[in-house]
């Protein structure tokens, strides 16, 4: 697979990086007589590597693994006891030497774990995965002690082979893995049943060594292959897939939600030349506001610490979906949107504030809680011809809410999708400035009777959502 990719994949060759770049530290591997492996830490500034390196992507789990700390730096440059390493690290070293590669990058052994300065410097450098020969992905193991793979089982074909083998694996449900997978030119996956290969041109596994036919799930793959540079629309569509898939992942620290995606976002920003706003893009802002929280099990009050404006999907936990309304009549207009970055030098990084000023129809609703969800009771006018489905971002108690309409759908029986918002700072709001709101969900409205106009008489209102 590797040889085939290096010599025959024109797409992979065109995206290969010509310049030589190495991480600050690498593990130097040497095979010694008797089958043992000698490992030491090598600093690239003082000893330039003589060949390519391989990176390892893995889950830390709960294991108390060997890691690099300031006090160990000197001794680990002399030697790292191979037998004291977790089995996954040992297996990765063996795989690297099998490919005649004498350099390996593992985060816990190449980043000084008790140095915030070192961690921030190196962890923010996307080149680590971009410049490696390929990434070894410990796709299935739950901890480094498990090893890269286990014994083979009886052959059974899965209709969604790639999804079961790679996409839905424990490692790829980890938020930080997304950018590692996205940036790596090639990945060799180790599952508990077989090996799998992934590059920008090809996917294969031992059960299907000559390639896996692209299926529907590939459209949502987090690969640069899906980032076409032909049109801005294709880039925007690809970003929607990133968001939907990323929302299925988790991070140990919820506040890392934007940080763990920042490298991928910077790649898109470079392609689209657009302003990034806490997970949304300014030139496609209204369309990307139309996200829905899919899960029914909601948390009380939402996130405990601020991580994003309420209009951003990053402000909530759980799986989200994006509603595509490119062919519909957009009712909302973006007046202005801005965020306050924690680090001004990282325009795609985490934020500590933000707001969006929008103009569009504003409707008042009331609802009743029923066993299967929420019900909007009919009124005494034409609104009784509509049905509403509400998707809350978090548990809330008010009996009344506002709906800010994003778009209306076309067709014989139109409806619309809007944001469910609650007003804040009502005492400080005045007629001189827009009223302030916070998003708490989204709502779909569909008609039950042809020819009715739900928005009849609604005036455009300018509001601010924070």
C-alpha positions as CSV (number, residue, x, y, z in Angstrom):
1,X,0.0,0.0,0.0
2,X,2.7,2.5,0.9
3,X,4.8,1.7,-2.2
4,X,1.7,1.9,-4.4
5,X,0.8,5.3,-2.8
6,X,4.3,6.8,-3.1
7,X,4.8,5.7,-6.8
8,X,1.4,5.7,-8.5
9,X,-1.0,8.1,-6.7
10,X,-0.8,11.4,-8.6
11,X,-3.2,13.1,-6.1
12,X,-1.0,12.1,-3.1
13,X,2.2,13.1,-4.9
14,X,0.8,16.5,-5.9
15,X,0.0,17.3,-2.2
16,X,3.3,16.0,-0.9
17,X,5.5,18.5,0.9
18,X,8.9,18.9,-0.7
19,X,10.7,20.8,2.1
20,X,12.3,18.8,4.9
21,X,10.7,19.6,8.3
22,X,11.1,17.7,11.5
23,X,9.5,18.1,15.0
24,X,11.6,19.4,17.8
25,X,12.1,15.9,19.1
26,X,11.9,12.4,17.7
27,X,12.5,8.9,18.9
28,X,15.6,7.4,17.3
29,X,15.1,3.6,16.8
30,X,17.8,1.1,16.4
31,X,17.6,-2.7,15.9
32,X,20.2,-4.4,18.1
33,X,21.4,-8.0,18.0
34,X,19.1,-10.5,19.6
35,X,15.9,-8.7,18.3
36,X,15.9,-6.0,20.9
37,X,15.2,-2.3,20.0
38,X,17.1,0.6,21.4
39,X,15.2,3.9,21.7
40,X,16.5,7.3,22.6
41,X,15.2,10.8,22.3
42,X,16.8,12.9,19.6
43,X,16.6,16.7,19.3
44,X,16.4,17.8,15.7
45,X,18.2,21.1,16.2
46,X,21.3,19.4,17.4
47,X,21.1,16.1,15.5
48,X,19.4,16.4,12.1
49,X,17.4,13.2,11.3
50,X,18.7,11.3,8.2
51,X,15.4,10.0,6.9
52,X,11.6,10.2,7.2
53,X,9.6,9.8,10.4
54,X,6.4,8.1,11.3
55,X,3.8,9.5,13.8
56,X,1.6,7.6,16.2
57,X,-2.0,8.5,16.8
58,X,-3.4,6.8,20.0
59,X,-5.7,7.2,23.0
60,X,-4.1,7.9,26.3
61,X,-6.8,6.1,28.3
62,X,-6.5,5.9,32.1
63,X,-3.1,4.2,32.0
64,X,-0.1,5.8,33.9
65,X,2.2,5.6,30.9
66,X,5.8,6.6,30.5
67,X,6.0,10.2,29.5
68,X,8.6,13.0,28.9
69,X,9.1,15.5,31.8
70,X,11.7,18.1,32.3
71,X,13.6,16.0,34.9
72,X,13.8,13.1,32.5
73,X,14.9,15.0,29.4
74,X,18.6,14.3,29.8
75,X,18.3,10.6,30.6
76,X,15.8,9.9,27.8
77,X,18.3,11.4,25.3
78,X,20.6,8.6,26.3
79,X,18.2,5.7,26.5
80,X,14.5,4.9,27.0
81,X,13.9,1.4,28.4
82,X,12.0,-0.5,25.7
83,X,10.5,-3.0,28.1
84,X,9.0,-0.1,30.2
85,X,7.0,1.3,27.3
86,X,3.3,0.4,26.8
87,X,2.7,-2.4,24.3
88,X,1.2,0.1,21.7
89,X,4.4,2.1,21.7
90,X,6.5,-1.1,21.4
91,X,4.4,-2.3,18.5
92,X,4.7,1.1,16.8
93,X,8.5,1.0,17.1
94,X,8.5,-2.5,15.5
95,X,6.2,-1.3,12.7
96,X,8.5,1.7,12.0
97,X,11.6,-0.5,11.7
98,X,9.7,-3.0,9.5
99,X,9.3,-0.1,7.0
100,X,13.1,0.7,7.5
101,X,12.1,3.9,9.2
102,X,14.3,4.8,12.2
103,X,12.4,7.8,13.5
104,X,9.1,7.8,15.4
105,X,7.0,10.6,16.9
106,X,4.8,9.9,20.0
107,X,3.2,12.9,21.7
108,X,3.7,11.7,25.3
109,X,7.4,11.0,24.7
110,X,8.3,13.9,22.4
111,X,6.5,16.7,24.2
112,X,7.5,17.8,27.6
113,X,4.3,17.0,29.5
114,X,4.9,19.2,32.5
115,X,5.9,22.3,30.4
116,X,2.9,24.3,29.2
117,X,5.2,26.4,27.0
118,X,6.7,23.4,25.3
119,X,3.3,21.7,24.9
120,X,1.6,24.8,23.4
121,X,4.5,25.4,21.0
122,X,4.7,21.9,19.6
123,X,1.0,20.9,19.9
124,X,0.0,23.9,17.8
125,X,2.3,23.0,15.0
126,X,0.3,21.2,12.4
127,X,3.4,20.2,10.5
128,X,4.0,17.2,12.8
129,X,1.3,15.2,11.0
130,X,1.6,16.9,7.6
131,X,5.3,16.0,7.2
132,X,5.3,12.4,8.4
133,X,5.8,9.5,6.0
134,X,2.5,8.1,7.4
135,X,0.6,7.9,10.6
136,X,0.2,4.7,12.6
137,X,-3.3,4.8,14.0
138,X,-4.1,2.7,17.0
139,X,-7.6,2.7,15.8
140,X,-9.3,0.2,18.1
141,X,-7.3,0.0,21.4
142,X,-8.8,1.9,24.4
143,X,-5.4,2.4,26.0
144,X,-1.7,2.2,25.2
145,X,-1.4,-1.1,27.1
146,X,-3.6,-2.9,24.6
147,X,-1.2,-3.0,21.7
148,X,-1.9,-2.2,18.1
149,X,-3.8,-5.3,17.2
150,X,-5.0,-8.7,18.4
151,X,-5.5,-12.1,16.8
152,X,-7.4,-12.5,13.6
153,X,-11.0,-13.8,13.7
154,X,-13.2,-15.6,11.2
155,X,-13.8,-13.5,8.1
156,X,-17.2,-11.8,8.1
157,X,-18.1,-9.1,5.6
158,X,-19.7,-5.9,6.9
159,X,-21.8,-3.8,4.5
160,X,-20.3,-0.7,6.1
161,X,-16.9,-2.2,6.4
162,X,-15.0,1.1,6.5
163,X,-17.3,2.7,9.0
164,X,-17.1,-0.3,11.3
165,X,-13.4,-0.7,10.9
166,X,-12.2,2.9,11.0
167,X,-14.7,5.7,11.1
168,X,-16.6,4.5,14.2
169,X,-13.6,3.2,16.0
170,X,-12.8,4.3,19.6
171,X,-9.8,6.4,18.5
172,X,-11.7,8.3,15.8
173,X,-14.4,9.3,18.4
174,X,-11.7,11.4,20.1
175,X,-11.8,15.1,19.1
176,X,-8.1,15.6,18.8
177,X,-7.7,12.7,16.4
178,X,-9.7,14.5,13.8
179,X,-6.9,16.9,12.9
180,X,-4.3,14.2,13.1
181,X,-6.2,12.1,10.6
182,X,-7.0,15.1,8.4
183,X,-3.4,16.3,8.2
184,X,-1.7,13.0,7.8
185,X,-0.8,12.2,4.1
186,X,-1.2,8.5,4.8
187,X,-2.5,6.4,7.7
188,X,-2.0,2.7,8.6
189,X,-4.8,1.7,10.8
190,X,-4.4,-1.1,13.4
191,X,-7.8,-2.5,14.4
192,X,-8.5,-5.6,16.6
193,X,-9.2,-7.7,13.4
194,X,-7.1,-6.4,10.5
195,X,-5.0,-3.6,9.1
196,X,-6.4,-0.8,7.0
197,X,-4.8,1.8,4.7
198,X,-6.0,5.4,4.1
199,X,-4.5,8.1,1.8
200,X,-5.9,10.8,-0.3
201,X,-6.4,8.5,-3.3
202,X,-7.2,5.1,-1.8
203,X,-8.7,3.1,1.1
204,X,-8.1,-0.6,1.6
205,X,-7.9,-3.3,4.3
206,X,-6.8,-6.9,4.5
207,X,-10.2,-8.1,3.6
208,X,-10.3,-5.9,0.6
209,X,-6.6,-5.3,-0.2
210,X,-7.2,-3.8,-3.7
211,X,-9.4,-1.1,-2.5
212,X,-12.8,-0.4,-0.9
213,X,-15.4,1.1,-3.2
214,X,-16.5,4.6,-2.2
215,X,-19.8,4.4,-0.3
216,X,-22.1,7.0,1.0
217,X,-20.2,7.3,4.3
218,X,-17.1,8.6,2.3
219,X,-18.9,11.8,1.6
220,X,-18.6,12.6,5.3
221,X,-15.0,11.5,5.6
222,X,-12.7,14.0,7.3
223,X,-10.1,13.9,4.5
224,X,-8.6,16.6,2.4
225,X,-9.8,14.5,-0.6
226,X,-13.2,16.0,0.0
227,X,-11.9,19.6,0.0
228,X,-12.3,20.5,-3.6
229,X,-10.7,23.9,-4.5
230,X,-12.9,24.4,-7.6
231,X,-15.7,26.4,-5.9
232,X,-16.4,28.1,-2.6
233,X,-19.6,26.1,-2.4
234,X,-17.8,22.8,-2.4
235,X,-15.6,24.0,0.4
236,X,-18.6,25.1,2.4
237,X,-20.3,21.7,1.8
238,X,-17.1,19.9,3.0
239,X,-17.0,22.1,6.1
240,X,-20.6,21.0,7.0
241,X,-19.4,17.4,6.9
242,X,-16.5,18.3,9.2
243,X,-18.9,19.8,11.7
244,X,-21.4,17.0,11.7
245,X,-18.7,14.3,12.1
246,X,-16.7,16.3,14.7
247,X,-19.8,16.7,16.8
248,X,-19.8,12.9,17.2
249,X,-16.4,13.1,18.8
250,X,-15.5,14.1,22.4
251,X,-12.6,15.8,24.1
252,X,-11.4,15.2,27.7
253,X,-11.8,18.9,28.4
254,X,-15.0,20.3,26.8
255,X,-13.5,23.7,26.5
256,X,-11.0,22.3,23.9
257,X,-13.8,21.9,21.4
258,X,-12.7,24.8,19.2
259,X,-9.0,24.3,19.9
260,X,-9.0,20.7,18.8
261,X,-10.5,21.8,15.4
262,X,-8.4,24.9,14.9
263,X,-5.8,23.3,12.6
264,X,-8.5,21.9,10.3
265,X,-10.3,25.3,10.3
266,X,-7.0,27.1,9.4
267,X,-6.7,24.8,6.4
268,X,-10.2,25.8,5.2
269,X,-9.5,29.4,5.9
270,X,-6.5,29.3,3.7
271,X,-8.6,27.9,0.9
272,X,-11.8,30.0,1.3
273,X,-10.2,33.3,2.4
274,X,-13.1,33.8,4.7
275,X,-13.5,35.0,8.3
276,X,-13.8,32.2,10.9
277,X,-16.3,32.8,13.7
278,X,-16.3,30.1,16.4
279,X,-17.1,27.2,14.0
280,X,-19.0,29.2,11.3
281,X,-17.8,31.2,8.3
282,X,-18.9,34.7,7.8
283,X,-19.8,34.5,4.1
284,X,-22.0,31.5,4.7
285,X,-23.1,32.5,8.2
286,X,-26.9,32.4,7.9
287,X,-26.9,29.0,6.3
288,X,-24.6,27.5,9.0
289,X,-26.8,28.9,11.7
290,X,-29.3,26.2,10.7
291,X,-27.9,23.4,12.9
292,X,-30.0,21.0,14.9
293,X,-29.1,19.2,18.1
294,X,-30.1,15.6,17.4
295,X,-29.9,13.9,20.8
296,X,-32.9,13.8,23.1
297,X,-31.0,13.6,26.3
298,X,-30.2,17.2,27.2
299,X,-28.1,18.7,30.0
300,X,-29.5,21.2,32.5
301,X,-28.2,24.6,31.7
302,X,-25.8,23.6,28.9
303,X,-22.0,24.0,29.2
304,X,-20.7,25.0,32.7
305,X,-17.9,27.2,31.2
306,X,-18.1,29.6,28.3
307,X,-16.7,28.2,25.1
308,X,-18.6,29.8,22.3
309,X,-21.5,32.1,21.5
310,X,-24.9,30.4,21.8
311,X,-25.4,30.6,18.0
312,X,-22.4,28.3,17.5
313,X,-22.7,24.5,17.5
314,X,-19.5,24.5,19.6
315,X,-21.5,25.9,22.5
316,X,-23.3,22.6,23.1
317,X,-22.3,19.0,23.5
318,X,-23.8,16.2,21.5
319,X,-24.4,15.3,17.8
320,X,-25.6,18.1,15.5
321,X,-26.9,18.1,12.0
322,X,-26.9,20.8,9.4
323,X,-30.1,21.7,7.4
324,X,-29.4,22.4,3.8
325,X,-31.5,25.2,2.4
326,X,-29.5,26.4,-0.6
327,X,-32.6,26.3,-2.8
328,X,-34.9,28.0,-0.4
329,X,-35.9,31.5,0.3
330,X,-33.6,32.9,3.0
331,X,-35.4,35.4,5.3
332,X,-32.6,36.3,7.6
333,X,-29.8,38.7,6.9
334,X,-26.4,39.0,8.7
335,X,-25.7,42.6,9.7
336,X,-22.5,41.9,11.6
337,X,-20.8,39.1,13.5
338,X,-17.7,39.1,15.6
339,X,-15.9,37.0,18.2
340,X,-13.2,37.8,20.8
341,X,-10.3,35.4,20.5
342,X,-8.4,34.1,23.5
343,X,-5.2,34.2,21.4
344,X,-5.3,37.0,18.8
345,X,-2.5,35.2,16.9
346,X,-4.8,32.1,16.3
347,X,-7.8,33.3,14.3
348,X,-9.3,29.8,14.3
349,X,-8.7,29.1,18.0
350,X,-11.0,29.3,21.1
351,X,-13.0,32.4,21.9
352,X,-14.1,34.2,25.1
353,X,-17.0,36.2,23.6
354,X,-19.0,36.9,20.5
355,X,-22.2,38.3,19.0
356,X,-24.2,38.3,15.8
357,X,-26.5,41.1,14.7
358,X,-29.2,39.7,12.4
359,X,-32.3,41.1,10.6
360,X,-35.4,39.0,9.9
361,X,-38.9,37.9,11.0
362,X,-39.4,37.5,14.8
363,X,-42.3,35.4,16.0
364,X,-43.6,34.7,19.5
365,X,-44.5,31.1,20.5
366,X,-45.8,29.2,23.5
367,X,-45.5,25.4,23.9
368,X,-46.7,22.6,26.1
369,X,-44.6,19.6,27.2
370,X,-45.9,16.3,26.1
371,X,-44.6,12.7,26.6
372,X,-42.9,12.5,23.1
373,X,-41.5,16.1,23.1
374,X,-42.9,19.5,22.8
375,X,-46.2,20.7,21.3
376,X,-47.1,24.2,20.0
377,X,-50.8,24.6,20.5
378,X,-52.9,26.0,17.7
379,X,-54.0,29.6,17.9
380,X,-57.1,31.4,16.7
381,X,-55.8,32.4,13.3
382,X,-54.2,30.8,10.3
383,X,-51.3,29.5,12.5
384,X,-53.5,26.5,13.5
385,X,-52.6,25.2,10.0
386,X,-49.0,24.6,11.0
387,X,-47.2,21.9,13.0
388,X,-43.9,22.6,14.9
389,X,-41.0,20.4,15.8
390,X,-38.6,21.8,18.4
391,X,-35.0,20.8,18.9
392,X,-33.7,22.3,22.2
393,X,-29.9,22.7,22.8
394,X,-30.4,22.3,26.5
395,X,-33.1,21.9,29.1
396,X,-35.1,25.1,29.7
397,X,-38.3,26.0,31.6
398,X,-39.9,29.1,30.0
399,X,-43.4,28.6,28.6
400,X,-42.9,31.2,25.9
401,X,-40.1,31.8,23.4
402,X,-39.2,33.7,20.3
403,X,-38.6,32.2,16.9
404,X,-36.2,34.0,14.6
405,X,-36.9,32.8,11.1
406,X,-33.9,31.8,9.0
407,X,-35.6,30.7,5.8
408,X,-38.9,29.5,4.3
409,X,-39.1,26.4,2.0
410,X,-40.6,26.4,-1.4
411,X,-43.3,24.1,-2.8
412,X,-47.0,23.6,-2.6
413,X,-46.9,23.2,1.2
414,X,-44.1,25.5,2.5
415,X,-42.7,25.7,6.0
416,X,-39.7,27.3,7.6
417,X,-36.8,26.7,9.9
418,X,-35.9,29.2,12.7
419,X,-33.9,29.6,15.8
420,X,-35.5,29.3,19.2
421,X,-34.2,32.2,21.2
422,X,-34.8,33.7,24.7
423,X,-34.5,37.4,25.5
424,X,-31.8,38.5,27.9
425,X,-31.1,41.8,29.7
426,X,-34.6,43.0,29.1
427,X,-34.2,45.9,31.5
428,X,-31.2,47.3,29.7
429,X,-32.7,46.9,26.2
430,X,-33.9,50.1,24.6
431,X,-35.5,51.2,21.4
432,X,-32.2,52.8,20.4
433,X,-30.4,49.5,20.1
434,X,-31.3,45.9,19.0
435,X,-32.8,43.6,21.6
436,X,-30.4,40.9,22.9
437,X,-31.2,37.2,22.8
438,X,-29.6,33.8,23.4
439,X,-30.1,30.7,21.3
440,X,-31.7,27.8,23.1
441,X,-32.7,25.6,20.1
442,X,-34.2,25.4,16.7
443,X,-37.6,24.8,15.3
444,X,-39.1,23.3,12.1
445,X,-42.5,24.4,11.0
446,X,-44.5,22.7,8.3
447,X,-47.9,23.5,6.9
448,X,-51.0,21.4,7.1
449,X,-53.0,23.4,4.6
450,X,-51.9,24.6,1.2
451,X,-51.8,28.4,0.7
452,X,-51.4,29.5,4.3
453,X,-48.9,32.2,5.2
454,X,-47.5,31.8,8.7
455,X,-45.3,35.0,8.4
456,X,-48.2,37.2,7.2
457,X,-47.9,40.5,9.0
458,X,-44.5,39.8,10.6
459,X,-42.2,42.7,10.4
460,X,-38.4,42.5,10.0
461,X,-36.7,43.0,13.3
462,X,-33.0,43.6,14.0
463,X,-31.7,41.5,17.0
464,X,-28.4,40.6,18.6
465,X,-27.7,37.0,19.6
466,X,-24.8,36.3,22.0
